[in-house]
Amino acid sequence: MATQANVNAFINDPAAFLKSNVVWWRGGAPKDQANIQAAMLDSATKVRRKTSTLGRKVDGDNFELRLSKPGALNIPQGSPVFAAVWSGYAGNTAKTASLPATGGPNIMLTAQLTGCTVVAKVNDDGSADFSHYNLKVGANTLDEADMNAIAEAHFGGGQSTMTKETIRGVGKHSQAVTANVVGVRKQGRWEFYVQMVESKAVGSSGTTWQIREVRKLA
């Protein structure tokens, strides 16, 4: 089971935590921006990461985040819970969260990226706007050029964008690369980090999740 120490490490320094541990959002959540209670669960599976100092891969842990509410399924009793801002997410549309410089939770969460685009803009006063685009033509999400054009029209410049092309570009085994995005407010100013994770099939032993990169979005 995840511990309160795991939660504290995550919410105090998401950038560092994401370099050693996969953190996925799982299950449903509000379609629009909302303050929520999130539960952290240990998925009981391991991940692999390459250390910058040793130059070899070592094991990390794999955590799930789920919406905690009365009667919530798949959340073991005693799982640690923390307050977070949910960015809002709905299929075939764009959702934007307005994050204040003061007040409310200091952590922002959003749905896992498989083909979506996220856009963040930090304002001069430390507040921020964050968008999660699930915009499609047919069954496919829009390509990078179209997503960037929509972001430019929406934000008017100064934004940082992460598209599916960038995420998939870090893959090493031509398999699925997904991304987990976390916002954190430090001393009245928001920052956003993206963790890119690749699933690598390893024969009869199943799948290993490998942390390919953690980068600052904005």
Secondary structure, 3 states (H helix, E strand, C coil): CCCHHHHHHHHHCHHHHHCCEEEEECCCCCCCCEEEEEEEEEEEEEEEEECCCCCCEEEEEEEEEEECCCCCCCCCCCCCEEEEEECCCCCCCEEEEEECCCCCCCEEECCCECCCEEEEEECCCCCEEEEEECCEECCEECCHHHHHHHHHHHHCCCCEEECHHHHHCCCCCCCCEEEEEEEEEECCEEEEEEEEEEEEECHHHCEEEEEEEEEECC
